[in-house]
Amino acid sequence: MEIMRLNGVDARLYPLVGPLVMNPAILRQNNNYPFKTSNRYLWYIAISDGVIVGFIPLKKNEKSYHIDNYYIQGDRTETIDALLHRVVDDLGTDSLLTALVHKRHTEAFRQNHFRTDKQLTLYDKMEYIPVPEI
């Protein structure tokens, strides 16, 4: 699996994710919440055998990064693992990383060192807890 990273306004982004973010079935998986982007976003796109199998848009705030809307084809844990591994590798341990995670993905995020801060009806608000270096 290849993980591609693109700026939120990169011209290559739209042909890659446009058909997915406008797909009614994928929007339903995202509780009908639209996907957003701007120059404050970095998009991590998972590609397997030439097919996009997931993406995580990462929004940069003043002092932190936030995962809100994302897509994982078939809810595959391997895709979540690969995407989160790349995000964490790129950010390092000095950055605060939070995520609004679908209930069906909380265990996969937990296995990637996220902990639940707040439980909501459809989501868990989670925070990445860096693994101490030994």
Short mmCIF file of the C-alpha atoms (twelve columns), coordinates in Angstrom:
data_MODEL
# 
_entry.id   MODEL 
# 
loop_
_atom_site.group_PDB 
_atom_site.id 
_atom_site.type_symbol 
_atom_site.label_atom_id 
_atom_site.label_alt_id 
_atom_site.label_comp_id 
_atom_site.label_asym_id 
_atom_site.label_seq_id 
_atom_site.Cartn_x 
_atom_site.Cartn_y 
_atom_site.Cartn_z 
_atom_site.pdbx_PDB_model_num 
ATOM 1   C CA . MET A 1   0.000   0.000  0.000  1 
ATOM 2   C CA . GLU A 2   1.303   3.428  -0.952 1 
ATOM 3   C CA . ILE A 3   0.455   6.518  1.105  1 
ATOM 4   C CA . MET A 4   0.483   9.756  -0.862 1 
ATOM 5   C CA . ARG A 5   0.542   13.141 0.896  1 
ATOM 6   C CA . LEU A 6   -0.884  16.188 -0.847 1 
ATOM 7   C CA . ASN A 7   -1.584  19.759 0.178  1 
ATOM 8   C CA . GLY A 8   -5.299  20.526 0.405  1 
ATOM 9   C CA . VAL A 9   -5.246  22.729 -2.691 1 
ATOM 10  C CA . ASP A 10  -2.862  20.623 -4.805 1 
ATOM 11  C CA . ALA A 11  -4.306  20.238 -8.311 1 
ATOM 12  C CA . ARG A 12  -3.647  16.460 -8.160 1 
ATOM 13  C CA . LEU A 13  -5.991  16.086 -5.167 1 
ATOM 14  C CA . TYR A 14  -9.269  16.726 -6.961 1 
ATOM 15  C CA . PRO A 15  -8.998  14.031 -9.655 1 
ATOM 16  C CA . LEU A 16  -7.973  11.506 -6.980 1 
ATOM 17  C CA . VAL A 17  -10.602 12.080 -4.288 1 
ATOM 18  C CA . GLY A 18  -13.321 14.052 -6.097 1 
ATOM 19  C CA . PRO A 19  -15.260 10.982 -7.268 1 
ATOM 20  C CA . LEU A 20  -15.125 9.562  -3.730 1 
ATOM 21  C CA . VAL A 21  -16.065 12.669 -1.747 1 
ATOM 22  C CA . MET A 22  -19.052 13.249 -4.029 1 
ATOM 23  C CA . ASN A 23  -20.218 9.610  -3.961 1 
ATOM 24  C CA . PRO A 24  -23.576 9.373  -2.086 1 
ATOM 25  C CA . ALA A 25  -22.640 6.012  -0.531 1 
ATOM 26  C CA . ILE A 26  -19.390 7.410  0.862  1 
ATOM 27  C CA . LEU A 27  -21.161 10.521 2.109  1 
ATOM 28  C CA . ARG A 28  -23.645 8.254  3.943  1 
ATOM 29  C CA . GLN A 29  -20.702 6.446  5.569  1 
ATOM 30  C CA . ASN A 30  -19.586 9.891  6.754  1 
ATOM 31  C CA . ASN A 31  -23.049 10.575 8.246  1 
ATOM 32  C CA . ASN A 32  -23.805 12.891 5.289  1 
ATOM 33  C CA . TYR A 33  -21.171 15.354 6.461  1 
ATOM 34  C CA . PRO A 34  -19.321 16.927 3.500  1 
ATOM 35  C CA . PHE A 35  -15.573 16.641 3.079  1 
ATOM 36  C CA . LYS A 36  -13.698 19.947 3.205  1 
ATOM 37  C CA . THR A 37  -10.296 21.175 2.178  1 
ATOM 38  C CA . SER A 38  -8.205  24.333 2.026  1 
ATOM 39  C CA . ASN A 39  -4.531  25.242 2.177  1 
ATOM 40  C CA . ARG A 40  -4.666  24.390 5.919  1 
ATOM 41  C CA . TYR A 41  -5.164  20.695 5.086  1 
ATOM 42  C CA . LEU A 42  -2.799  17.866 4.268  1 
ATOM 43  C CA . TRP A 43  -4.426  14.852 2.639  1 
ATOM 44  C CA . TYR A 44  -3.045  11.370 3.219  1 
ATOM 45  C CA . ILE A 45  -4.326  9.038  0.519  1 
ATOM 46  C CA . ALA A 46  -3.932  5.247  0.659  1 
ATOM 47  C CA . ILE A 47  -3.558  3.554  -2.727 1 
ATOM 48  C CA . SER A 48  -3.502  -0.203 -3.241 1 
ATOM 49  C CA . ASP A 49  -3.138  -1.737 -6.711 1 
ATOM 50  C CA . GLY A 50  -3.954  1.629  -8.272 1 
ATOM 51  C CA . VAL A 51  -7.193  2.036  -6.296 1 
ATOM 52  C CA . ILE A 52  -7.780  4.596  -3.552 1 
ATOM 53  C CA . VAL A 53  -8.720  2.582  -0.470 1 
ATOM 54  C CA . GLY A 54  -8.846  5.420  2.038  1 
ATOM 55  C CA . PHE A 55  -7.872  8.937  2.912  1 
ATOM 56  C CA . ILE A 56  -7.402  11.142 5.939  1 
ATOM 57  C CA . PRO A 57  -7.536  14.915 5.556  1 
ATOM 58  C CA . LEU A 58  -5.470  16.467 8.354  1 
ATOM 59  C CA . LYS A 59  -6.323  20.063 9.325  1 
ATOM 60  C CA . LYS A 60  -3.617  22.262 10.814 1 
ATOM 61  C CA . ASN A 61  -4.780  24.618 13.542 1 
ATOM 62  C CA . GLU A 62  -2.602  27.159 15.341 1 
ATOM 63  C CA . LYS A 63  -0.876  24.633 17.625 1 
ATOM 64  C CA . SER A 64  -2.301  21.279 16.657 1 
ATOM 65  C CA . TYR A 65  -3.569  18.966 13.934 1 
ATOM 66  C CA . HIS A 66  -7.040  17.476 13.678 1 
ATOM 67  C CA . ILE A 67  -8.552  14.515 11.818 1 
ATOM 68  C CA . ASP A 68  -12.276 14.972 11.244 1 
ATOM 69  C CA . ASN A 69  -13.659 13.549 8.018  1 
ATOM 70  C CA . TYR A 70  -11.978 10.534 6.522  1 
ATOM 71  C CA . TYR A 71  -12.791 7.509  4.401  1 
ATOM 72  C CA . ILE A 72  -11.701 3.878  4.785  1 
ATOM 73  C CA . GLN A 73  -12.926 1.444  2.111  1 
ATOM 74  C CA . GLY A 74  -14.492 -1.578 3.790  1 
ATOM 75  C CA . ASP A 75  -13.473 -0.229 7.227  1 
ATOM 76  C CA . ARG A 76  -10.180 -2.108 6.850  1 
ATOM 77  C CA . THR A 77  -7.945  -1.835 9.901  1 
ATOM 78  C CA . GLU A 78  -4.824  -2.254 7.726  1 
ATOM 79  C CA . THR A 79  -5.703  0.927  5.849  1 
ATOM 80  C CA . ILE A 80  -6.278  2.872  9.070  1 
ATOM 81  C CA . ASP A 81  -2.974  1.570  10.448 1 
ATOM 82  C CA . ALA A 82  -1.017  2.565  7.334  1 
ATOM 83  C CA . LEU A 83  -2.552  6.028  7.151  1 
ATOM 84  C CA . LEU A 84  -2.102  6.798  10.859 1 
ATOM 85  C CA . HIS A 85  1.464   5.476  10.836 1 
ATOM 86  C CA . ARG A 86  2.356   7.877  8.015  1 
ATOM 87  C CA . VAL A 87  0.573   10.831 9.675  1 
ATOM 88  C CA . VAL A 88  2.355   10.233 12.993 1 
ATOM 89  C CA . ASP A 89  5.738   9.738  11.278 1 
ATOM 90  C CA . ASP A 90  5.323   13.047 9.439  1 
ATOM 91  C CA . LEU A 91  4.175   15.025 12.480 1 
ATOM 92  C CA . GLY A 92  6.652   13.677 15.012 1 
ATOM 93  C CA . THR A 93  6.027   13.658 18.750 1 
ATOM 94  C CA . ASP A 94  5.973   17.425 19.321 1 
ATOM 95  C CA . SER A 95  2.599   18.047 17.656 1 
ATOM 96  C CA . LEU A 96  -0.790  17.601 19.301 1 
ATOM 97  C CA . LEU A 97  -2.995  15.348 17.168 1 
ATOM 98  C CA . THR A 98  -6.717  14.895 17.783 1 
ATOM 99  C CA . ALA A 99  -9.355  13.007 15.826 1 
ATOM 100 C CA . LEU A 100 -13.120 12.777 15.606 1 
ATOM 101 C CA . VAL A 101 -13.462 9.033  15.038 1 
ATOM 102 C CA . HIS A 102 -16.450 6.996  13.865 1 
ATOM 103 C CA . LYS A 103 -17.525 4.550  16.591 1 
ATOM 104 C CA . ARG A 104 -16.760 1.644  14.252 1 
ATOM 105 C CA . HIS A 105 -13.094 2.745  14.047 1 
ATOM 106 C CA . THR A 106 -12.324 3.596  17.682 1 
ATOM 107 C CA . GLU A 107 -10.600 0.287  18.383 1 
ATOM 108 C CA . ALA A 108 -8.336  0.684  15.351 1 
ATOM 109 C CA . PHE A 109 -7.399  4.193  16.477 1 
ATOM 110 C CA . ARG A 110 -6.876  2.922  20.030 1 
ATOM 111 C CA . GLN A 111 -4.449  0.301  18.697 1 
ATOM 112 C CA . ASN A 112 -2.573  3.207  17.080 1 
ATOM 113 C CA . HIS A 113 -2.084  4.986  20.424 1 
ATOM 114 C CA . PHE A 114 -5.163  7.200  20.475 1 
ATOM 115 C CA . ARG A 115 -7.258  7.502  23.628 1 
ATOM 116 C CA . THR A 116 -10.852 8.638  23.948 1 
ATOM 117 C CA . ASP A 117 -11.295 12.094 25.455 1 
ATOM 118 C CA . LYS A 118 -15.026 12.345 24.936 1 
ATOM 119 C CA . GLN A 119 -17.721 9.957  23.745 1 
ATOM 120 C CA . LEU A 120 -20.405 11.409 21.523 1 
ATOM 121 C CA . THR A 121 -23.408 9.714  19.943 1 
ATOM 122 C CA . LEU A 122 -21.818 8.800  16.597 1 
ATOM 123 C CA . TYR A 123 -18.152 9.546  17.264 1 
ATOM 124 C CA . ASP A 124 -15.398 9.507  19.859 1 
ATOM 125 C CA . LYS A 125 -13.141 12.510 20.218 1 
ATOM 126 C CA . MET A 126 -9.682  10.992 20.545 1 
ATOM 127 C CA . GLU A 127 -6.155  12.252 21.156 1 
ATOM 128 C CA . TYR A 128 -2.894  10.700 20.024 1 
ATOM 129 C CA . ILE A 129 -0.631  9.700  22.911 1 
ATOM 130 C CA . PRO A 130 2.971   9.388  21.682 1 
ATOM 131 C CA . VAL A 131 4.785   6.208  22.551 1 
ATOM 132 C CA . PRO A 132 7.791   7.052  24.773 1 
ATOM 133 C CA . GLU A 133 11.120  6.433  23.101 1 
ATOM 134 C CA . ILE A 134 13.310  3.921  24.864 1 
# 
